[in-house]
Amino acid sequence: MRPYVCAAAVLAALAAGVGPAAAAAEAAARLPDVAQCRTSVQGSEGVAVCFNPDPDLDRVQLHIECLQWWDPDVDGAPVPVGPAQTVTLSDRCWEEIQEVWVTGTLD
């Protein structure tokens, strides 16, 4: 009878140690995703191609930081991306681009 008690205690300890990690992983898996985007720079133009794999509507916004101090940075308008849709966002600087990124929100 004693081996069963020992095995039960070991299993309980393992379950307690794994429980919070498993719960956190499960919670992260349930979080909705925002559209997936890829960015590129082509000369003085920044381009982002975004795809929404989820059944919910997302909104994506293109941001461009221009290299020259006198060249204004760009924050595009939020664009809706429906389920299973792809959108292309683009904007430009007068000269070189320092950085391009996309932010997204769920509706």
N, C-alpha and C positions, 0 to 999 in steps of 0.2 A: 504494500500500500504506500509505503514511503516514496518509491520512485515516481509514482503518479503525482504526489504532492509537490515534489521537487520540479517535475516537468511542468506542472501547472504554474508554479511560481516563475519559472524561466519564461514561459509563454506570456504570462501577464506582464513581466518586466519588458519583454520585447515589444509587446503591443503598446505599452505606455510610451516607450521611446520612439516607436515608429508612428504612433497615432498622430501627434501634432504635425509631423512632417508630411504625412499622407493627407491630413486634412488641409494643410496649406497648399499642397500640390493640387488637390481636388478643387479648392476655391479658385486658384489661379486658372485652372482649366475652364472654369465656368465664366470667367470674365470675358465680356464681349471684346472682340478685336476691332480696331479701326482699319480702314482700307490700307492696303499695302502699297507703298510707293517706291519708285526708283527714280533717282535724280541724275541729271547729266548737265554738263556745261558745253555749249557749242558756240565758241567765239564769245560774243557778249550776250548771248541768250541762255537763260536757264530753263530747263525743261524737266517736268515731272510727269511720269505716267503712273496712275494709281488704279488699282483694281480692288473692288469690294467683294470678298468671298462670302460675306455674311448675309443673312436675310433682312437685316436692318439697314435703314438709310444712314449713310455717313456724310460728313462734310469735310473737305480737305482744303487747305489754304497754302499757297506757295509763298515762300519768303526768299528774298535774294539780298545778300549784302554785297554792295559794290566795293571795289578796291579803292578807288579814288575818294578822297574826303569830300569833294565837291559834287560827286555823283550820288543822287539820292537813293537810299535803299528802297526796296520794293516789298510791299505786303499786299498780295493779291486778295481779291474777294473770296470768301468761302464758296466752294462749288459743291453741290450735292452729288453724291455717288450712290446710285441705287444698287440693289442686290444684283450681283453678277455683272456689274457694269464696269467699264474702263473709261477713265477720262484722262485727257492730256492737258496739263497746265503749262503755260510758258509766259515769260516776261523777260525784260532785258535791262541791262545797264548801258550807259553811253559808251563805256570802255570795258575794262576787265571786271570779272566777277570774282569775289573773294570766297563766297560760300552760298550754297543753295540748300534749303531744307523745306520740309512740308510738315504742317501740324494738322491734326485731325480731331474731330469731335463726333460723338454719336448723337443722333436725333432721337 
